[in-house]
């Protein structure tokens, strides 16, 4: 017959030779060139169809076919082969699982129970190493209005809501003070003001439509509430309160680049609040004369910037923050200083990147711009963290500014 082996014809060739009384696998392989493994598989399929073929290692016997044997069908043979293969796989998996499972269970039963260790209850009154708390305050944008109806319930903000959120922040801080100050000495409470304290009115076209106070009124409202908040903090415990301030872009006077960075209403807010609190001996202000500042706390240095020059698009400006940190780090290092932590606001999204870059949230939450243009509406939050002399930042919390009990659901029409 010669090497008649062609793919797709193997079964027919093997069947034809078997019908001609040629049943030896080696002989079929010699005549056709078909692999012996393939020949054995098809001989097994022929046995299932009624062919009385000798098994491997036994002498040949005449081939006997039953008269009522149905004519073999290629598709049926392939389907039967696939079913047998799947059955073998399932059986192998089941058997393996049962054997291993029983062995594991038996081994676990043989292992004695661990000895009960001697437990020394924690001393909850222990005073640990002193640390310092830091609250990031940015993007309060006092005077901005986000109409709840126009946002479809996704955002709401005005001067009264700012006051409500400030009161809720005080309630939350008091609970945290009770948790942490009970076992850790906090000699100092720090506030890093990162800018955009007020909304302003000339930053973009149509901004006045989205405000409920003109610029001077925004400044006075912010001064009153921030001064009251700092006085409240100063009276909680016998600790020092330290405020460090940089300006943002919303308090800017004139177009970007036209005026000095300090020709800024945020700067005015800081100076007036400092004057208002001059009789509080445990309160001190440091107001930057530049667009950034470096603050050292327990040996760790923090870079404070607003973040409006950090490029971002549709979310957390991860790569922009990394580039900004690296470039500023090189320049500041060349100037004879350095920093370990990077703090900024502006982007209205809370994030911690690589445990050293802190992006603060906002008081506003979703605004008309973020909801409609960027299609994002983050919860209003501000970040609080703690600094240890050896470990740096030891814990952090994103302080929610909305009481969950007061959430307003999105309106659904029927």
C-alpha positions in Angstrom: 0.0 0.0 0.0 3.0 2.3 0.6 3.0 5.3 2.8 -0.6 6.4 2.3 -0.7 8.3 5.6 -2.4 11.7 5.2 -3.9 13.8 8.0 -7.7 13.4 8.1 -7.7 9.9 6.5 -6.0 7.9 9.3 -9.1 6.3 10.6 -10.3 5.1 7.1 -6.9 3.7 6.3 -6.7 1.7 9.5 -10.2 0.4 9.2 -9.6 -0.7 5.6 -6.4 -2.7 6.6 -8.2 -4.3 9.5 -11.0 -5.3 7.2 -8.3 -6.9 5.0 -7.2 -9.0 8.1 -4.1 -6.9 8.7 -4.3 -6.2 12.4 -0.7 -6.0 13.6 0.1 -2.4 14.7 3.7 -2.7 13.5 2.6 -4.0 10.1 0.0 -1.2 9.6 2.6 1.4 10.6 5.1 -0.1 8.2 2.6 0.0 5.3 1.1 3.4 6.0 3.6 5.4 8.0 0.9 6.2 10.6 2.3 6.6 14.2 1.7 3.4 16.3 0.0 5.5 19.0 -2.6 6.7 16.5 -3.1 3.1 15.2 -3.7 1.7 18.7 -6.3 4.5 19.4 -8.3 3.7 16.3 -8.1 0.0 16.9 -9.6 0.6 20.3 -12.4 2.6 18.6 -13.0 -0.3 16.2 -13.2 -2.7 19.1 -16.0 -0.6 20.6 -17.9 -0.9 17.3 -17.8 -4.7 17.4 -14.4 -5.7 15.9 -12.8 -8.6 17.6 -9.2 -7.5 17.5 -6.4 -9.1 19.5 -5.0 -7.1 22.4 -1.3 -6.2 22.5 0.9 -9.2 23.4 -1.7 -11.8 22.3 -1.6 -13.8 19.1 -3.8 -12.8 16.2 -7.2 -14.3 15.8 -9.5 -14.0 12.9 -11.4 -10.8 12.9 -15.0 -11.2 13.8 -17.6 -8.6 13.3 -21.2 -8.8 14.4 -23.7 -8.7 11.6 -25.8 -6.0 13.3 -22.7 -3.8 13.9 -23.7 -0.3 12.8 -21.5 1.3 10.2 -18.9 3.5 12.1 -19.4 7.2 11.9 -16.4 9.6 12.0 -18.3 12.2 14.2 -19.6 9.6 16.6 -16.1 8.1 17.0 -14.6 11.5 17.7 -17.3 12.4 20.2 -16.8 9.1 22.0 -13.1 9.7 22.1 -13.5 13.2 23.6 -16.0 11.8 26.2 -13.5 9.1 27.3 -10.7 11.6 27.6 -12.8 14.0 29.7 -14.0 11.1 31.9 -10.4 10.0 32.5 -9.4 13.6 33.4 -12.3 13.9 35.8 -11.5 10.6 37.4 -7.9 11.5 37.8 -8.7 14.9 39.5 -11.3 13.4 41.8 -9.0 10.6 42.8 -6.1 13.0 43.4 -8.3 15.3 45.5 -9.7 12.4 47.6 -6.3 10.9 48.3 -4.6 14.2 49.1 -7.6 15.5 51.1 -7.7 12.4 53.3 -4.0 12.4 53.8 -4.1 16.1 54.9 -7.1 15.5 57.3 -5.4 12.4 58.8 -2.1 14.4 59.3 -4.0 17.3 60.9 -5.7 14.9 63.3 -2.4 13.5 64.3 -0.9 16.9 65.1 -1.3 17.8 68.8 -3.0 21.1 69.7 -0.6 23.9 70.3 0.3 24.7 73.9 -1.7 27.5 75.3 0.7 30.5 75.6 0.9 32.6 78.7 -1.0 35.8 77.8 -0.1 39.1 79.4 -2.9 41.5 78.8 -1.9 44.8 77.2 -1.5 47.7 79.5 -3.8 50.3 78.0 -2.5 53.0 80.3 1.0 52.7 79.0 2.4 56.0 77.6 4.3 55.4 74.4 6.9 57.6 72.7 5.6 61.1 72.0 4.3 61.9 68.5 2.9 64.9 66.7 -0.5 65.1 64.9 -0.7 66.8 61.5 -4.0 68.0 59.9 -3.8 68.9 56.2 -6.2 71.7 55.4 -6.8 72.7 51.8 -9.4 73.5 49.2 -12.1 74.7 51.7 -12.9 77.3 49.0 -15.2 79.3 51.2 -17.8 81.1 49.1 -18.1 78.4 46.4 -21.6 77.2 45.5 -22.5 73.8 44.1 -26.2 73.6 43.5 -27.6 70.3 44.6 -30.4 70.5 42.0 -28.1 71.2 39.1 -25.7 68.4 40.1 -28.6 65.9 40.4 -27.7 65.3 44.0 -24.1 64.4 43.3 -22.7 67.5 44.9 -23.8 70.3 47.3 -21.8 73.1 48.8 -22.1 76.7 50.0 -21.0 78.7 53.0 -23.5 77.2 55.4 -22.5 73.7 54.4 -18.8 74.6 55.0 -19.8 75.5 58.5 -21.6 72.2 59.0 -18.7 70.2 57.8 -16.3 72.1 60.0 -18.5 71.2 63.0 -18.5 67.6 62.0 -14.8 67.6 61.6 -14.5 68.9 65.2 -16.7 66.1 66.4 -14.6 63.5 64.6 -11.3 64.9 65.8 -12.5 64.8 69.4 -13.2 61.1 69.1 -9.7 60.5 67.6 -8.1 62.6 70.4 -9.8 60.3 73.0 -8.5 57.2 71.2 -4.9 58.3 70.7 -4.1 60.8 73.4 -5.0 58.2 76.1 -1.8 56.2 75.4 0.4 58.5 73.4 1.7 61.9 74.5 1.1 64.6 71.8 2.9 67.7 72.8 2.1 69.4 69.5 -0.8 69.6 67.0 0.1 70.9 63.5 -2.0 72.3 60.8 -0.5 72.4 57.3 -2.6 74.9 55.3 -2.1 74.1 51.6 -4.1 76.9 49.9 -7.4 77.5 48.2 -8.8 78.6 51.5 -11.4 80.8 49.7 -13.0 80.4 46.3 -12.2 83.8 44.8 -14.2 85.4 42.0 -11.9 86.0 39.0 -10.1 82.6 38.4 -12.3 81.5 35.5 -15.2 83.0 33.4 -18.5 82.8 35.1 -17.1 82.1 38.5 -19.2 84.7 40.3 -22.3 82.7 39.3 -21.0 79.9 41.4 -20.4 81.9 44.6 -22.5 83.2 47.4 -20.0 85.7 48.8 -17.8 88.3 47.1 -14.1 88.1 47.7 -13.8 90.3 50.8 -16.7 88.5 52.4 -15.1 85.2 51.7 -11.9 86.3 53.4 -13.8 87.5 56.5 -15.9 84.3 56.7 -12.8 82.1 56.4 -10.9 84.2 59.0 -13.7 83.9 61.5 -14.2 80.1 61.2 -10.5 79.2 60.9 -9.7 81.3 64.0 -12.5 79.7 65.9 -11.3 76.2 64.9 -7.7 76.8 65.9 -8.8 78.3 69.2 -10.9 75.1 69.7 -7.9 72.9 69.0 -5.7 74.9 71.3 -8.1 74.4 74.2 -8.4 70.6 73.8 -5.2 69.7 75.6 -2.1 71.5 77.0 -0.3 71.2 73.7 1.3 73.6 71.3 -0.6 74.4 68.1 1.6 75.1 65.0 0.2 76.4 61.7 2.2 76.4 58.5 0.8 78.1 55.5 1.2 78.2 51.7 -1.1 79.9 49.2 -3.2 78.3 46.5 -4.4 79.5 43.1 -8.1 80.4 43.9 -7.0 83.4 46.0 -4.9 84.7 43.2 -5.4 88.4 42.2 -5.2 88.9 38.5 -4.4 86.3 35.8 -1.8 83.6 36.4 1.7 85.0 36.3 0.7 88.7 36.3 1.2 89.4 40.0 3.5 88.1 42.8 2.5 84.7 44.2 1.9 86.5 47.5 -0.6 88.9 45.9 -3.1 86.3 47.1 -6.2 86.4 49.3 -5.1 83.2 51.0 -2.0 85.0 52.3 -4.4 87.8 53.6 -6.5 85.1 55.4 -3.4 83.7 57.1 -2.1 87.1 58.3 -5.5 88.1 59.7 -6.0 84.8 61.5 -2.5 85.1 63.0 -3.4 88.5 64.3 -6.7 87.4 65.7 -5.0 84.6 67.7 -2.1 86.8 69.0 -3.2 86.3 72.6 -3.1 82.5 72.4 0.4 81.8 73.7 0.3 78.1 72.6 -0.5 79.0 69.0 2.2 80.0 66.4 2.0 80.7 62.7 4.6 80.3 60.0 3.5 81.8 56.7 5.6 81.1 53.6 6.9 84.0 51.6 7.1 81.7 48.6 4.8 79.2 46.9 6.3 76.3 48.9 7.8 75.7 52.3 9.7 72.9 54.2 8.6 72.0 57.7 10.5 69.8 60.1 8.7 67.7 62.6 10.5 65.4 65.0 13.4 65.2 62.6 11.3 64.5 59.5 11.0 67.1 56.8 7.8 67.8 54.9 7.5 69.8 51.6 4.3 71.8 51.5 2.9 73.1 48.1 -0.6 73.7 46.8 -0.2 71.5 43.8 -1.7 73.6 41.0 1.5 73.3 39.0 1.5 69.5 39.2 0.0 68.1 36.0 -2.8 65.6 36.2 -5.6 64.4 33.9 -8.9 62.7 34.9 -7.8 61.5 38.3 -4.9 61.4 40.8 -1.8 63.0 39.2 0.4 60.1 40.2 3.2 60.6 37.6 3.0 64.4 38.0 3.5 64.1 41.7 6.4 61.8 41.2 8.1 64.1 38.7 7.4 67.1 40.9 8.8 65.4 44.0 11.9 64.3 42.1 12.6 67.7 40.5 12.0 69.7 43.6 14.0 67.2 45.6 17.0 67.8 43.4 16.7 71.6 43.5 16.2 71.7 47.2 19.0 69.2 47.8 21.4 71.4 45.7 20.4 74.3 47.9 21.6 72.5 50.9 18.3 71.0 52.3 16.1 68.0 51.7 12.7 66.5 52.6 11.2 63.0 53.1 7.4 63.7 52.7 5.5 65.6 50.1 2.1 67.2 50.9 -0.2 69.0 48.3 -3.8 69.7 47.6 -5.6 71.3 44.6 -6.7 68.1 42.9 -9.7 67.4 45.3 -8.7 63.8 45.7 -7.3 62.0 48.7 -4.4 59.7 48.1 -1.2 58.3 49.7 1.5 57.3 47.2 4.5 55.2 48.3 3.7 56.1 52.0 5.5 59.5 51.5 3.4 61.6 49.1 0.1 62.8 50.6 -2.6 64.3 48.3 -5.3 66.0 50.3 -9.0 65.9 49.6 -11.3 68.9 49.5 -14.1 70.4 51.5 -16.3 70.8 48.4 -16.5 67.2 47.2 -18.1 67.1 43.7 -18.3 70.4 42.0 -20.0 71.5 38.7 -16.7 71.2 36.9 -15.7 67.8 38.4 -19.1 66.2 38.0 -20.0 67.5 34.5 -16.6 67.8 32.8 -14.4 65.3 34.6 -17.3 63.0 35.6 -15.9 62.4 39.1 -17.3 63.4 42.5 -15.1 62.4 45.5 -16.2 62.6 49.0 -15.2 65.7 50.9 -12.3 64.8 53.2 -9.2 66.2 54.9 -6.2 64.1 55.9 -4.9 63.6 59.5 -1.7 61.7 60.3 0.8 61.2 63.1 4.6 61.6 63.1 7.1 59.6 65.3 10.7 60.5 65.8 12.0 57.2 64.5 9.4 55.9 62.2 8.1 59.0 60.5 4.4 58.9 59.7 2.9 56.1 61.7 -0.8 56.3 60.9 -3.1 58.3 58.7 -6.8 58.9 58.4 -9.0 60.6 55.7 -11.4 62.5 57.8 -14.9 62.4 56.4 -16.5 65.9 56.4 -20.1 64.6 55.8 -22.0 62.9 58.5 -23.2 59.6 56.9 -26.6 60.1 58.6 -27.2 63.3 56.6 -26.5 61.9 53.1 -29.1 63.0 50.5 -30.0 60.2 48.0 -30.1 60.9 44.3 -33.7 61.7 43.2 -35.3 58.9 41.1 -38.3 59.8 39.0 -41.2 57.4 38.3 
